[in-house]
């Protein structure tokens, strides 16, 4: 998904000015995140804007607010919003989520956050900002989500399993509990490499499922194809 643009069924995402291109992680989060009849949605670290656009498509009665630190990515995601069929319901805040005003509450908050610590960096400053936790620690992310989430709202995030455990411990201290977890495998014989988790302020039984993306012949699995069918061409 590294082209300068990517065409979805209902919208197009230009990404030539974004350090992080559209990824499987983003598509998974945009497909799996959910809340009951959300009217206000927040995407933290929107990048290309693809997750925000997917949620705007899925929840036609909701307004979608996105936050992006990098100026080039923010400008491009805003252009993607404005050129989409959902433009009247979408807006963008360019800056740090730490500085985002906490005046409103959101029923659905999503984030595909950076998860690498401050080491093994490349020479690409923009890519470093998108991948590494220097600009947004898990503590800061959870703190801001706690301030912005409505009492009955849900927070959804995608991370590798080890980093998800770190985030879960911090979330527990802020009164946020995992209520749903999707474990992601590339193929059945490979280890789990991502987890998509939904958090809420009510401590309830946790539902867990496994999503295998590909069959043994490397074709997309039926479950993954079903997720993609709402968004991608040819499914």
N, C-alpha and C positions, 0 to 999 in steps of 0.2 A: 504493500500500500504506500509506496514511496513516490508515486507520481506527483506532479505539481498540482493536480486536481483529482478529485474522486467524485464520481456521479452516483448518487443514491436515487431511489425511486422518486422521492418527492423534493429533493434538494441537492445542490452541488456544493462541495467543499473545496475551495482553493487553499493550498497549503505550502506554496513555494516560499513564503516568508516566515514559516513556523519551523523552529528547530526540531520539534517532535511531530512527525507525520502521523496520520491516522493509523491506529494499531488495532490488533485484535483485542487488547485490553479495553480500549475505548469502546469498541463495538459491543463487547460483552457487558460492560457497565451500563451503557445506554439501553441495552436490551433487557437487563435483569432488574435494574433499580425500579422500585415501585413504592407507591403510597396510595392510601384510599382517598380518591377524589382530591388530589392536591390542587390548590389554586395559586400557590406561590412556590416556585422551584428555584434552587440556587445551585450553580455548578462552580466549584472552587478549582481554579487552575484550568480554564477551559481550553487553552491551546488553540487548536484549529476551530473549536466550537462544535465539533461533531456530536459530543454527548448532549450538549444543550439542545442542539437541533433535533436529535433523536427523541429527546424528552418532550420537546415542543410538539412533535408529530404525534407522540403517543398520548399526550394529555392536552387535548385541544381547548380545555377550559382554563388552563393555567398560564400565568405569566412566568417567563423564564429569565432570571438574572444570572449573568456570568461574571466571573472575576478572573482577570489575567494580569500577571505582573509584567511580562515582557511587552514592550511597546509595539514591536512589529507584529507579534502574534495577536495582540489585542486589536490592532487595526484590521488585520486580516479576518479575524473571527467576527468582528463587527460587520465587515463587508459581507461575509457569508450569511450573517443573520439578516441583513438588510435586503439581500437578494433572494431570500427564501420566502415561501408562502406564509411563514409564521412571523414575519418581520414586526408586525404591530404588537406582538406579545413578547418580544425579546429585547433585552438591553444589556449593556456591558459596563463594568467598572474596571478601569485600568489602574492597577496599583496592587499593593499588598493586601491579602485578606486580613492581616492584622489591623489594617487601617479602614476596613470596610465598616460602614455604620451599622450598628446593631439596633436600628429603630424598628425593623419589621421582623416577624417570625416566618419561617418557611416550613411547609409540611413535608417537603422532600429536598434534601441536600445530598449532592453527590460530589465525589472527588476521586480523580485518578492521580494521586499525589506522587511527588518525587520520593524515592525510598533509599537511595544510596547515600551513605555518610560521606564526609569530606575526605575522600581519598580516591585514588585511581581515576583522576579526572582527565578528560581529553583537552585538546587545545581550543575547542569550540565553546566559548563562554556562554552562548545562548543554550546550547545543549546541556552544559553543566547545570545551568539554572533550572532547566526543566527536569533533570534527572536526580539531582542531589538535594539533600535536605537542608543545606545552608540557609536558604531563604525561607523555609517553612518546616519547622520541626513538627514531629507528631504531637508534642505537647501543645504547641500553638494551634495546630489544626483542631485537635479535640476541644481545646478551650474556646475557640471561636464557634465551632459547631454547637457546643453546649449553649452558647449565648444566643444563637440564631435559630435553633430548632424549636418548632412549636411543641407544646406538651404531648401531642399525639403524633408528632412527625417522625419520619424515618431518615436515617443517614446511611448512605451506601458508599462503599469504597472497594477498590480492587488493589490487592497487594500480593506479593509472594507469602507463603505460609509463615515463615519466621517473622517477617515484619508485621504480619497480621496479628501474631501473638503479642508483639510489643504494643501495637495499637490497642488491642483489646484490653490489656492491663491498664493502660492510661484511660481508656474509655470507662472502665469499671469505677475508677476513682472519681469520675465526673458523673456517675449515675447513668451511664449508657450501656446497654446490654445487647449482645448479638441475639437476634431472634431468627435469622435465617442465614445459612452459609451454603454457597455453591463452590465445591472443589473442582478445579479445572485441570484436566489432563489433555495433552496433545493427542496421544493415542493410548489405548488401554494398558499397554506395557510400559509406558513412561510414568515417572512420578508426578505427583500433583505439583504444578508450577505456579498456579495462581489461586487465590480465594476471593470470591465476591461475597461480601458480608453486608447485611442490613442490621443497623443498630436502632434501638428505641429506648425511651426512658422507662418503659415498663418491663420488669423482669419476668419473662415468660419462657415456656419450653422452646428450645432451639431446634429448628428444622434444618436438616442437613441433606444435601444431595450431591451427586457427582455428575459433571458434564464432561463427556469425552468429545473432543472436537472432530477427530478424524477416525475413519475406519482403518483397518489394516492395510488397505490398498491406497491410503492417504486421501481418499475422497472424503468430503464432509459427512459427518454422521447425520442421521435423521434429526436428532435433537438440536444440533447446531444449525442445520439447514432451516429448521422451523423458526429458530430465533432470527436468522438472517432474512427470511422470506418477507418480513414486514418492511424491510429497509433496502436491501441490495437488489440490483437488477439480476435477472436470471434465476431467481429462486421461487 
